[in-house]
Amino acid sequence: DGGITQSPKYLFRKEGQNVTLSCEQNLNHDAMYWYRQDPGQGLRLIYYSQIVNDFQKGDIAEGYSVSREKKESFPLTVTSAQKNPTAFYLCASSMKTGELFFGEGSRLTVL
Amino acid sequence: RKEVEQDPGPFNVPEGATVAFNCTYSNSASQSFFWYRQDCRKEPKLLMSVYSSGNEDGRFTAQLNRASQYISLLIRDSKLSDSATYLCVVNMAGTASKLTFGTGTRLQVTL
């Protein structure tokens, strides 16, 4: 079945560590996105990519990095520079119409 | 003023009731509009796009009022399974593939 796969589903990190969240899609979508969701807040855009080898910062890119070496993959690294990384991270992809398809999300907790 | 605003609720309604949510947006040049549904601790899923002429999908009706800059979602004959958070999503003009999410309206349907 086509879809978006995020891993891991749950992740615990010690302060000062970098972690990488995986996002893979087999929908043949050009655009991919990373969002962060905190309780009581709307989804906030971290990074997005409209084409392979190109990506742009979203509204809250500080402390995060991404790569887009393959159309299917858009991993997100949460670096130690991110001050408050505990959150629910959602990866999405879309056709040009703008409808987003989300993965199941990754819950990151900093210990 | 927030770019996209929603009443957080919760809206508590009995099964079979009709309930309506509004969502206001600040950018008059916004081009496309969507309602997403998000279950607790799950990823958002597209419920329906909102077209200028209004559109209906079974028990759900979405409308757009460009003059007053809001979109609405009407749910008729509410079911227990409709309990979820409903996210309003707006594609702001000139932001190529970037969508802005409201914080969501929580609906609880009870027996």
Interface residues (C-beta under 8 A of the other chain):
Chain A: A31 Y35 G40 Q41 G42 L43 R44 L45 Y48 Q50 G58 F88 L90 S94 K96 G98 E99 L100 F101 F102 G103 E104 G105
Chain B: V4 P8 S32 F34 Y36 R41 K42 E43 P44 K45 L46 S49 L87 V89 N91 A96 S97 K98 L99 T100 F101 G102 T103 G104
